[in-house]
């Protein structure tokens, strides 16, 4: 789902940046007043969690790969505003430092996974959970279905953005300039894998963590509980600790090298050179309903693919020979960058204690 540079036209990228910007603005305004509380470490935690979870590539039908996003869990704990910011920050770090997703496509990726994923997850969770108690099984089920719906909604938006490119942008000969596959290929190629595997991974992940929180720190679920609890302006419980969640994140981080075991690449994330490589062409066709790709990368795709060169592309620092160690060190470095980025965003948003917060924090 990380659209690279070159697969969307400049006009599409600009439109999707414009589409994401109001959500970033509103999200920042909505949580600004809470940035002096535990929300900053919590936002850091779930942004880092999303960053790490997306490094676990899993095989999908057709030979491509996919991953969970962690967006539903963020939406359930932080609310949609916090989730939009957390996932968008994780995506920005991935794009700028690791080349996972394009710079020109960052607005599109944030809109798909951050905005659409967060809003769908939050809506499904609140609709199904209803007025049930915070510890009820109904909320466990709601969390799982929210995760499944969120990832598939994000994948569908991504597929549509890919698929409309050949229809809108062609050269004089009629050849696609950017993504070469139309909607009739892009939508099923993306959705089959996400409906059968990646969505289930997000469902299990979200439901599992929510079940854990129901037993260990149910206060973290109160912020978005709706009629059963407080609303998203409610303060987070001071007595609870985030230490177990940080430890769990550390364990996941150590396990990230498992993500390099999945063969193949995600659909629509092929390097321009793959279009001219016989083995890669075969893999692309297999993942695209047996439709052969063009003999060479579309002209616009090839031109825009070099607009940004990440310092550590594909989570593989050039100075390391071991892909496993490189992946692990990239995960550690990325988590540190995510935490710094969240802290910087909180500082720039004026996340200082308001006069009445001193008393509140001390109670």
Helices and strands as residue ranges (DSSP letters): H 10-32, H 39-53, E 58-59, E 65-66, H 71-78, H 80-98, H 106-109, I 110-116, H 117-129, H 137-163, H 165-168, H 183-193, I 194-198, H 199-216, G 218-224, G 226-228, H 243-255, G 256-260, G 272-276, H 278-287, H 299-304, G 313-315, H 323-348, H 355-362
